[in-house]
Structures are given as C-alpha cells and as structure tokens.
Amino acid sequence: MGNIKNLLGKRIQELRTSKNIKQGKLAEIVGIGKKSLSYIERGLEQKPGEFRQLLYSLAAEYRRVFVPKEPVYSKGIKGWI
C-alpha cells in the first residue's frame, strides 16, 4: 500500500477520468498548472487548498476520496479499515 499522498492522488485521477475530464482542463478550472495537477495525481505534491478545490471542481464528496472502495488491511491499524 502506498503512502496517503499517492492514494489521494490516485483517487483524484480516478474521479477526473471517470468524468472524462482532461488533466489540462481540470487544472484550468482549478487555477493551477497542468504540471502541478500531474504532481498531485502522482502523490508528489498536495496543498490542502488545491486539494479542496479539486474536490469541489470534480463535485466529489470527501468520503468518496477518503473511504477505500474495498477493505484494506493495515499492519499499523488493528484489523480491517
């Protein structure tokens, strides 16, 4: 399992592609560069304000991003999360 930035970035990318929005178009809507969005989706850089704006622009609820689609077992947390 990757780190939280990687997981959140992947979810942003999944939401974007599920709505058939190109990376450049979403970056323009949010007001960031395409390169910045690429970094976010790859888990390299995430600023809370940009993340919040991405969710708003994708009309996504926070729980759709933070709650895994399938249960994930983590050694750091007792049992399934």
SVG drawing of the C-alpha trace seen along z (x, -y; Angstrom):
<svg xmlns="http://www.w3.org/2000/svg" viewBox="-21 -30 28 38">
<polyline fill="none" stroke="black" stroke-width="0.4" points="0.0,0.0 1.3,-3.4 1.5,-6.5 -1.5,-8.7 -0.4,-11.3 -0.2,-8.5 -3.6,-7.2 -5.3,-10.6 -3.6,-11.5 -4.8,-8.2 -8.4,-8.9 -8.3,-12.4 -7.1,-10.9 -9.9,-8.2 -12.5,-10.9 -11.2,-13.0 -11.1,-10.2 -14.5,-8.9 -15.9,-12.2 -13.9,-12.3 -12.1,-15.5 -8.7,-16.0 -5.9,-16.9 -5.3,-20.3 -9.0,-21.2 -9.2,-20.4 -6.0,-22.3 -7.5,-25.3 -10.8,-25.1 -8.9,-24.9 -6.5,-27.6 -3.3,-25.6 -0.8,-24.4 -1.1,-21.1 2.3,-20.1 1.0,-20.8 -2.0,-18.6 0.2,-15.9 2.3,-16.1 -0.8,-15.9 -2.1,-12.9 1.3,-11.1 1.4,-11.9 4.4,-14.2 2.8,-17.4 -0.5,-18.3 -1.6,-21.5 -4.8,-21.5 -6.3,-24.4 -5.7,-22.9 -6.9,-19.5 -10.2,-21.1 -10.6,-23.0 -10.0,-19.8 -12.8,-18.0 -15.1,-20.9 -14.4,-21.1 -15.0,-17.4 -18.2,-17.6 -16.8,-14.9 -17.7,-14.4 -14.8,-14.0 -15.9,-10.5 -15.7,-9.3 -12.0,-10.1 -11.1,-9.0 -13.1,-5.8 -11.5,-2.9 -13.6,-1.1 -12.6,2.2 -11.4,3.0 -7.7,2.5 -5.7,4.4 -3.0,2.4 -0.4,3.6 -0.4,0.2 -4.1,0.3 -5.6,3.3 -7.7,5.2 -9.5,4.1 -10.2,0.4"/>
</svg>
